[in-house]
Amino acid sequence: MGSKNLYHRRLVAESGAKACWICYKPSSTVLITPDQDDWFHICPGHLKDRKFVLPKDEEDLAEKKRQEELEKEIEVVKKEFEEKMRKKLDRRRQKEYEKEGKKEEKKDEAKDDEKDEKEKEDKLKELEKKKEPAKAVVEGPRVFELHKNFFQMRQQKKRDAEMAKRQRERLRNGSAFPAVPGGNLG
């Protein structure tokens, strides 16, 4: 009976929908413990009720989504820089073709390259700093903790089911009845 108060949200086929544990409406959403010893159907709307369940992976999902967005942003910055450098090289080739032998321009171009490289590095560093964990709300948590009263109800229901099963076994094998008296009468 020492199961933890942790339930994972799962979906079953619409044809497998059964009565919600709370309101008895058909639902294809199921909450199940990791060791699969307790599960029940529940309406998705009840999972938003903080007095019924608390989402346990909400922060993880928010962080994952934020990291993906930052990765996309970093890619955009890198592509912009590569495009800028390609255009700059094209212009430089054109200038070199037109004016051969001017040393001053090459120094200016080298300074521009350093400035652009530094600008790119600064942008990337700024985006990397944003990777620090920050809390945000993301819909769709998949791991929940039941409110203690509801968890106790689930535990009691499991205990009752086990006791009923043991009682049926005792009735079936006859050990619950007294033995037939033996011996002589008279």
N, C-alpha and C positions, 0 to 999 in steps of 0.2 A: 504493500500500500504506500510505500515511500516515493510515489511519483512526484515529480516537480510540477509546480504550477506554471507550465509552459505549453502553449498550444500553437500549432502551425495551421495556417489557413490553407485549405485545399479546395479545389473545385471538382465536382463530379458531373457527369453528363446530365443534361436536363431531364432525361428519362429516369435518372437515379435520384431525383429531388425527393426529399422527405420532409416531414413536419419540422419546423423550427422549434428548438428546445424552449424558446421564450414565448413566441406568439402562435405557434402551430401552423403557420402558413408554409406552403411548400418552398423549399430552398435547396439549391444545388451547392451552396457553400458549406464546407465542413471544417470544424476545428478539431484537430487531432494531436495527441501528445506524441513526442518523438519516438517513444517506445511502443506506440500504437495500442496502449492498454485502455485508453479512454478517448472517445470521439463523439461528436454530436453535430447535427445540422443546425445552422444558424443563419438568419437573414443578414446580408451585408450591412444593412443600416444599423443593426445592433453593435457592430464592431466599431462604430464611431462614438458609441456611448461610453464615456470615461468612467461611469459608475458601474459598468458591466465588465469591460476589459481595458487594459492598458497596452498600447502597442510597444513592443520591446525593440523592434528593429527600425523604427522610424528615423532615428538619427543616422543609422548606417545607410539607409536608402537615400537620404538627403545628401549625405557626403558623397556617395557613389555618383549621384546625378551631377553634383557640383564638380567633381573631378573630371567627369566626361566633358562637361561644358568647357572647363579650363583647357583640357587637352585640345579640343576643337579650336579654341581661341589661340593657343600656342601655334597650332598648325597654320592658321590664317596669318599670324605675324611672320612666321618663317617664309610662307609663300610670297607675302608682300615684299619681304626683304629680297628674296631671290629674284623676283620680277624687277624690282628697282635696280638691283645690281646688273641684271641682264641688259636693261635699257641703258644704264650708265656705260657698260662696256661697249654697246653698239655705238653710242655717241662718241666715246673715246676713239674707237677705231675710225669713225668718220673724220674726227678732228685730226688724228694722226695722218690720215690719208691726205687731208687738205693742207696741213701745215707740218712739214717735216722738220725736226730738229729743235723745237722750242723746249728747253729744259724746265722753265718756270711752270708751264702748264702741268707737267708731270708731277711736280711737287704739290701743286694745288689739288690735283686729282687724288694724290695719295692721302692728303689731309681730309678730303671729302670722304674717301673710302673709310678712313679711321672713324670719322664722325658718324657715318652711317652704321658702321659695325657697332660702335658704342651705343647708338640709338636702339639698335636691334637687341643688344645685350640688356639694356635697361628695361625695355618692354618685356623681354622674357623673364628677367628677374622679378619684375612687378607681378607678372602672372604666376610665377612660381610661389611668391609670397602668399598669393590668394589661395594656394593649395592647403594652407593651414586649416584645420577643422573649424567649421562654423556651423551653428545649428540653424536648420531651416525645416519647414514643414513640407513633406512630400506625401501625396496620397498613395495608398496601397501597401501599408505594412503587412507583413506576412507572419510575424511571430507576436503572440499576445500572451498576457498574463491575466487570468481571471481575477476579478475582485474577490477578496478572501471569503465573503459569504457564499458566492456562487461556486468557488472552488470547494468549500466545505460541503455544499449540496452535491457536487459531483462525487466527492469522496464517499459521502454517505450512501449515495445511490449504488456505487460499486460495492460497498460493504453489504448493503441489503441484498444485492444480487448474489454475492458469494454465499451469504447465509441461506438464502432460498435454495441455492444449488446444493449446499450440504444437506439441508433438510430433505430435499427430494431424494438425494442419494441414500440417506438413512431410511426413509420410507420404502424405497425400492428394495434395499437388501434386507429389510426386516429387523435391523438392530435397534430400532426405536420402540419396538413392541416387547412386552414381557414374554418370557418363555412359557410354554404350555406346561402346567404342573404335571409332574410324573409321579408314579408310585401307585400303590394299591389303596383302594377305598374300602375300607371295611375290615 
